[in-house]
Amino acid sequence: MADSILLARDGDIATLSLNNADKLNALTLAMWQALGESLNQLSSSDDVRCIVLRGAGTRAFAAGADIGEFPARRSNRAQARTYAQVTTAAMAAIEACRHPVVAMIHGACVGGGLEIASLCDIRICGESSRFGAPVGQLGLTMSYAELGALIRLAGRAVAMEIVLEGRIFSAQEALANGLVSRVVADDAVEAEALATARRISRGAPLVARWHKQAARKLCLSPSISEVDIESAFDCFDTEDFHIGAEAFNAKQKPVFKGK
């Protein structure tokens, strides 16, 4: 894996770090590419039950795109289309990931950082974290995929406030607008995000994957097919269901196998 994205494993929890700390984890094209590849690899692994996505260090999750790359990689329409193919693929990898993804947000979560975080399943930030997407001040549009993710997360009104005003807002505003799941003290962000990942990993992994898939379908379309409805009952034929039921009746903690 490229150094632009760091991977750490703690049992069935994988942590991916956006690694450009000197520039507040500003996102380079290489980082986008490696992020998509890393998530696809982890998604295909049955040994993973939860992924934590964070920025290196504690100053930023990601402070948007690395503007220094623009003259060489994003200075005209043709280059921008090529660039967008990579970023769109990375965002699709986050959204399509089979495993729950927790965003551990320290400091700035701006532009591309906010777009990445918006596709995670749970977002935990610190009290001094700040958010926004001042693309209008750069003369840039947010892509359909990026804007769509914000609208699905927080609604059209909040998404329009973000892209039209371009202002940077606080963690408490982000919480009130549904952009983050939880705000904790700055020095508790890592511990809370990892505790969240551990709680997820203790659950039945097949159930977590089903809930992710179902939630995605429901966000994209309100119509539910008979096949979708029937799939909710598949869990009763799994070994994990019997493990969970027996452990509950015995007042013990279940140890799920993912089968």
Order of alpha helices (4+ residues) and beta strands (2+ residues): beta-beta-alpha-beta-beta-alpha-alpha-beta-beta-alpha-beta-beta-alpha-alpha-beta-alpha-beta-alpha-alpha-alpha-alpha
